Amino acid sequence: MVLATAALASKDGIVKTVLDQVDPVQTLWLQFIGTFAVMALISMPKHGLAAILPTSPVKQFVRGALNVTAISAFFMALKYIPIADATAMLLFAPIVVTILSPFLLGEKIGPLRIIAAAFGFCGVLTILRPGFSDDLTGYYFGLTAGIFLGLFFIANRRLAGAQHYLLDITHNAMMGALALTPFMFLIWEPVPASLNVKMTLIVALAVIGQGFMISSFKFAPAAVISPYSYTMLIFSALIGYFVFDTLPDAVSWIGMTLIVGSGLYIAYREQRLMKNHK
């Protein structure tokens, strides 16, 4: 999981460097197309046509559309705010899952997890500082990304176990590309040849990151592995400092601490609940 977050944070850092020359939606479409091409080649020898013919295509498309919305909003956030701030807003997703799970998954959550979610939301408000900042555009995009990523996680739970995990990655990339394709007719512009290496790296790191992330769950339960996903914030902060010469301010660090602390506590509670059920 740590290797996954390092790869994905590096990918996001490269994405931030190309957004002034390539539209964020076009960048994401190219990422999904490249990921689908690679994953289809990996999946087809074992799964045949199932690699391109998903079961429950409507549900798969909805899941892909949620993921597209989340990452598109995240890429837009990267245009306006430091990568660490955008990543912190994205990491609000597990708290969104906790808040919405009683309504969308029928799961019960105790008062302690409700309190943890409240602290996480306070962390978001701390970073946003509504009324105290001149331009919150990037932060609102980041918050949108976190909310839709949480909805994407809920969709993953609803579809969990329906098919092999390699097919999940393949179909998610395929559906994401399909959801964005209509927009390409409106915004497409040739990618400068000087960016070919960067665009290739974006696809490669996306595939590697997803591969490591999926593989990590083969070795331990999700409640044990998930907290390590917060290391992405560390890598994002390092990339922001060494590549873009930016660091979150003290108030943003307080908000990030609340978000991460809330997420870690929720993961801890889920781990305890899993042990009790056993």
PEQUI-V92889 format. One line per field, one symbol per residue. ss: DSSP state (A for helix, B for strand, O for the rest). psi: psi as a letter, one per 40 degrees, with the letter a starting at -180 (. if undefined). burial: b if it has 24 or more other ideal C-beta (glycine too) atoms within 12 Angstrom, else e. A space follows every 50 residues. Layout:
# PEQUI-V92889
ss: ???
psi: ???
burial: ???
This chain:
# PEQUI-V92889
ss: OAAAAAAAAAAAAAAAAAOOOOOAAAAAAAAAAAAAAAAAAAAAAAAAAA AOOOOOAAAAAAAAAAAAAAAAAAAAAAAAOOAAAAAAAAOOAAAAAAAA AAAAOOOOOOAAAAAAAAAAAAAAAAAAOOOOOOOOAAAAAAAAAAAAAA AAAAAAAAAOOOOOAAAAAAAAAAAAAAAAAAAAAAAOOOOOAAAAAAAA AAAAAAAAAAAAAAAAOOOOOAAAAAAAAAAAAAAAAAAAAAAAOOOOOA AAAAAAAAAAAAAAAAAAAAAAAAAAAO
psi: ddddddddddddddddeeeedhhdddddddddddddddddddddddebed degiigddddddddddddddddddddddddiiddddddddeeddddddde ddddefihhiddddddddddddddddddfheeidhedddddddddddddd ddddddddehediidddddddddddddddeddddddehihhhdeeddddd ddddddddddddddddeeeiiddddddedeeddddddddddddefiiiid ddddddddddddddddddddddddddd.
burial: beebbbbbbbbbbbbbbbbeebbbbbbbbbbbbbbbbbbbebbeeebeeb bbebeeeeebbbbbbbbbbbbbbbbbbbbbbbbbbbbbbbbbbbbbbbbb beeeeeeebeeebeebbebbbbbbbbbbeeeeeeebebbbbbbbbbbbbb bbbbbbebbeeebebbbbbbbbbbbbbbbbbeeeeeeeeeeeeebeebbe bbbbbbbbbbbbbbebbeeeebbebbbbbbbbbbbbbbbbeeebebebee ebeebbbbbbbbbbbbbebbeeeeeeee
